[in-house]
Amino acid sequence: MYAATLYPHEQLSPSHRQHRALKAARHGGHHDVWHDESFALKFIDIEDVSTATQSAMESLRLVRCEHPNIVGLRELFFHSRDSELTASERSWKSPLQLCMVLERCHGDLRDTLRQWAEQDVGQATKLALFSQMCSAVQHMHGRGLIHRDLKPDNIFLHNNGSVKVGDLGLATREESEKDHEQEGTPGYIAPEWWKCIAERFVGIADYNHAVDVWALGQILVDMSCASLFVASDGGSAAYHLLVQVDEVLTVDGEEEDGGDSGDSAFAFMRAEEAALAAVLEADSVKACRQTSTILRQCLVVDPQRRCDSCKKLEHLAAPSQ
């Protein structure tokens, strides 16, 4: 087990402190990720108390969710980059950053899907990876956490073939009050969460860990229909179909709906169900009974009827005897 102690910056090894010599892996709105062959450094800008709290909570979740298929946290420290900033940069860049030293992965699922779009990869290989994702998410759910941002960008791959679920920045405790502002990623948001976002003025968001099950189903569609995922240009494969169906239903029901929010939500549900029907008819899905069975468990619009256990999905994805 790795201890996630808050280390003073100067106590770290030279390789940690000389992060500018590392390779830039990717950049987010408020963070940068650097890496070498053994670890990755995620530098998060500390702009205010809220940012600091969210970053610290992500670190604590990683410690609490130690699992072979969840990105491991090695160390944690604060980094002052005040001397590195120019006068103009100081006006908009935070001088203080929280650095998470993370287990090194070797690419994410989005990059892998782009490769699969040009290759013939067996469904058994895809289901083996999917099973590992389910194991990681089940581990989180068992500790009362909802990931809330499962998508190919946050599923990482190790060069030993294992899957690592990461980026717990939007994760929340299941029994806590949900934040409407944390909206996840379009294409992977469950219908009940969309409804909460659309009706945020009503009060507390009403959803649970079933939103992660929905997202896992969307990811399996991406894995099964990689070429369609690439064609979606940043969205999920199923969402690509949803937008096309939604446009048709919006035109057909424009006079009937009349712009009412309740009718719009109902129209969205019809579009969702129609798109899912199209997904289940895709050749790559129909060709694999296991995949079809899993998707029929995950992609159910009514969360009360959706599969409530990632352990069950992991079992369904296991190799057929």
N, C-alpha and C positions, 0 to 999 in steps of 0.2 A: 504494500500500500504506500502511496506517495503522500507525504504531508503537504498540505497547501498552506504553509505558514507565510505571513507577510514579512518578507525579508527586506532589510534596508538595501537600497540600490547598490551601495558600494561593497556590500558583502558578496555580491554575485560574481561568478567567474568572468574573466575578460571576454569570453565568447558571448556571454549574455549582454554585457554592457556595450560592447562594440557592435550594436545591432545594425549600424549603417552599412556594415560590410556584408550583411546578409542579403539574400535575394527577396525582392518584393513579391509577395504571393498574390495579394489582392487588396483592394481598398474599398471601404464602406463610407457611409456618410459621416460617421464620427469615429472611425477606427481604421487602422492599417494593420496588415498581417505580413510579417517577415518570417523567413525560415532558412534553416540550413538542412543538413541531412538527418539530424537527430531530434530537432524540436522546432516549434513555431512560436513566434512572439506576436501576440495580439495587443497592440497599443490602442487604448480607448481614451479619447479626449474627455477630461473631467471639466465640464463647463459649468456645472452647478451641483447643488446637493442632490437633485433628482437623478442626474446622470451618474453621480458617484454611487448612489444607493442602488440603482439598477445594475451597474457594473459589478458592485460587490455581491449583489444577490445572484447574478449569473455565476460568479466564482463559487459561491456557497452551494449552489445547485449542482455544479460539476463535482464538488467534493462529496456531496450527499449521494450522488448517483453514480458512484464508481461502478463500472461494468465493462466487460470486454468489448462491447459494441457502442460505447459512448466515449467521446474524446476525453482523454485524461488530462487533468490539471497537474502540472509539475511544481510550479512555483508562482508566487504572486508578489509584485512589488510596485511601488510608485516610481515614476520617472519624471524628472524635471528637464524639460527641453528649452528652458528660457534662453540659455546661451546659444541655442541652435537657430532661434527665430530671428528674422530680420525685423526692422522697425515696423514695416508695413504689415508683416505677418502677425505681429503681436496684437494688432487691432481686431483680428478675427480668429486667431488660433489660440487654443488653450495652452498655457505653458506647462500644465500638469497633466500627466497621463497615468492611467493604471495599466500595468503590463501583466498579461497572463501568459505564462510559459506553458505551452500546451504540447501534448503528444503530437509528433509529426505525422501528418497524413500525406498522401501522394496524389492529390487531385480530388475533385468532387464528382458526384453522379451526373451533373449537367454535362461536363466534358465527356464522360463515358458514354452518355446517350448520343452525343454527336458522333462518336466513333461507331456506335452500334447502328446508327442510321445507314452506315456504309458497309456494314458487315453482317454476316449471318450468324447470330449468336443464339444458341439454344435456349428455350424457355426454362429448362432445368437450371441453367446457370443463373438466370434472372431470379428465379424463385428462391434459390439458395441465398442470394444477397437480400432479397426481400424478407426472408425468414429472420435474418440477423437484425434487420431494422425493427421487426416486430418484437424481437426479444429485448432490444434496447428500450423501446417505447413502453412495453409492458413493465419493465423495471422502473421506469419513471412513474407510471400510473400506480404501481404498488407502493410508491412513496408519496402518493397524493399530489403528484405534479402533472400538469398538462403542458406539453411542449408548445403548442399553438403556432409554430412556424415550420412545420415539416415540409420540405420541398427539396428538389435535387441539389440546390446550392448548399444546403445544410446537411447533406448526406455525404460523408467523406469516405475515401477508399484508401486502405493501407496496401503497401506493395506485397504483403503476405496474403492478400485476397480477402481480408476481413473488412467489414463495414463499420464505420464510426459515425454515430449521430452526434452532431455538434450544434453550436450556436443556440444556447438556452436563454438568450436575451429576452425573449417574450414569454418564457415559461412562467406559470403561475400555479399557486396552490389551488386545488379543485374547490375547496370550501371557501376560498376568499372571494371578495367582491371583484368581479371582472372589470377591466378597464376598457371602455368603448374605444378609446383613442388608439389602443394597440391592435391594429386591424389585420395583422398577418399579411399574407401575400395572395392577391387575387389569383384564382385558378386552383387554390388549395384550401380555401375557406369553405367550411361546411354551410349548407343552406340556413341552419338555425343561427349561425354566427352572422351571416349576411343580414338576416332579419333583425338581429340585435343592432347591427351597425346602422341599418336603415331607420330604426326606431329608437335611436340612442336617447332621444328626449324623454322616453317613457320611464326609464329608471335603470335598475341593475340588469346587466346582461345575463341571459338565461341559457347557458350551455355548459357542457361538462367534457369529460375526456373523450366522448364520442367524436369530437371535432378532429382529434388526432387519427382516429380510425378512418374517417372520411379522407383525410390528407394522405394516409398510407395507400388507400385505394387509388387516389389520383396519381400517386407516384408509380404504382404498379401499372396503371394505364400508360404512363410515360415510358416505362421500361418495355412494355409489350408492343407499343406503337412508336418506336423511337423516331421514325421518319416524320410522323405526324407531330411529335413533340418539337422537332427541329423546325417544322413548318409554322409552328405557333409563334415563333420569334419571341421567346421570353416567357410565354405562358405555358400552362399545362396542355397536354394533348386533348384531354377531355374538355377543358375550358375553351379551347379553339373550336370544338364542335358546338359547345354551348352558345358561344357568341353568334355563330351562324344560325342556330335554331332560334335563339332569342330574337334576332332581327326579323325572322319570318313571322314569329308569333306576335311581335310588337306591331307589325304592319297589319296582320290579320285582326288583332284585337284592339286597334287604336281607338275606334269609336266606342266600343263596349267599355274599355277600361277608363277612359276619360281622365287619366292622370292621377286617379285616387291612389294613395299609398298602399292601401290594403289590396286593391285590384292589381297594382304593380307587383306586389309580393307574390300574389297568386300566379300572375303571368310568369314570374321568374321561376316558380316551382314547376309550372308546366314545361318551361324551356329546359329546366334541369332534368326532368324525367325523360323528355324527348331525346336530349343529348346522351343520357346514360343508355337509353335503348340503342342508340347508334353505336356507342362504344362496345356494347355487348355483342353487336353484330359484326364487329371488325374481324377480319379473317384471322389475325394473329391471336385474338382472344378466343374465338370459337375453336381454334385448333388445339387449345390446351384446356382440358376440363378443369384442372386445378385452378388455373387463372380465372376462368369464368366463375367458378364457385366462390372464390375469394372476393371477386369484385361484386358479386351479388350479395355478399355479406357486408362489404364496406360501403358501397355507393347506394345507400338507401336514404332517400330524402328525409324520411321521418326518423329522427334520432332514437326514438323509442323502439323502433324495429331494426335498427342497425346493430351489427355485431358489437357486443360490449366488452370483448376480451381480445387483446392482442395475442394472448397465449393461444387462443383458438386459431387465430390467423397463422401464427407460427406453425402450428400443427398441420393446418391445411396446406401450407407451403412446403412441408417436408416431402422428401422423395417418395414416390409411390412404391409400395412394396410389391 
